[in-house]
């Protein structure tokens, strides 16, 4: 798959990324990260390995976009969860009051 990172075109494949990252020890994750195999790598570290560019030359977003298109799972801190709570659910959870499902009729 052709993608552009730091204004340079790259032809990347999922297997190619896996091969390049094989044997690379992950650095501590402090920001965006990507799951490759059973390990989580900082996105900037992966970008540096696959492009052979300095980390200052590209953004994490460019690498996240490319890796996501290749089928890797990227983790972005502060991103909304898969199921965002509604305001009613949030208030119920904070106040400890029963939610709408807890008001079901009871058999006597």
N, C-alpha and C positions, 0 to 999 in steps of 0.2 A: 504494500500500500504506500502510495506516495503521500508524504506530508511535509509541511514546511515548518521548520523550527529555526528561529533566529534568522529568518529570511533565506535560509538554505534548504533546498529540497533534499529529502531523504526517502529512500525506498526501504521501508521497514516491514518486517513480517513478525508474527507472534513467535514463531520458532527461532527467528534471528535474535530477537530480544532475549528469549530464554537462554540461548547459547551464549550471548554476550554477558549475561548476568550470572552464569554458572561459575561458582567459585568466588564470587565477589561477596565480601562480608558486609552486611548492612550497617550503615552508620545509625546512630540514635535518631529516631523520628521526632522532629519538633514541629513540623508543618505538614503540608500535603504529603501523602505517601501512596504507594502502590503495592498490591500483593502480587508477588511473582513467585510461583511455586508455593512453598510453605513459609516464605519470609516476607516481611514488609520492609520496603526500602523507601528512603526519602525520594521524592520525585526528582529533585535536582541532582541527586547522585546518579539515578538511572539516566537522566538526560545527558549528564556528562559522559557516562560510559557509552551510550549508544550514538552520540553525535561527535564525541571526541572534542567538544568545545568547552571553553571555560563556563562555569555556572553563571557567571555574570552576563553572558551573552544571550541567554534565553530566559523566558519566564516559566514558572511552574505551570501556568495555565496552558502554554503551548504543548508541554510534555504530557500533561493530564489529558488534553484533547486527543493527542496521537495515541496514547496508550489505551484510552477508553475505546477508540475506534478499532484497536487491535483485539479488544475483548478482555483487557485486564481490569481488575476492580481497583479503582482509586478511592482513597479516603481523604476527604477535605474537612479539616477541623472547623466547627461552627456551622456546618451545613445542616439544613433542616433534616430531621429524621424521616424515615420512609412514611410514617403515619404521624402527621402533625396533629396534636390535640386541638379540639375545638375550644373556644372560650369557656363553654359550659363544662367540658371535661376537665379543663385546667383548673377552674374554680372549685369544682367538686373534689379534685385531688388535693388541692391546697387546703381546703376547709375541712376535709374529711367527711363531707356530707354525702349521702347516698346519691348515686347517679340515676339517670332515667331507667336503667334496667333494674334497679333495686326497688322500683315501685310496682312490681308485678302483683296482681291480685293473689291473695292467699286463700287456700281451701280451709274451711272450718270444720 
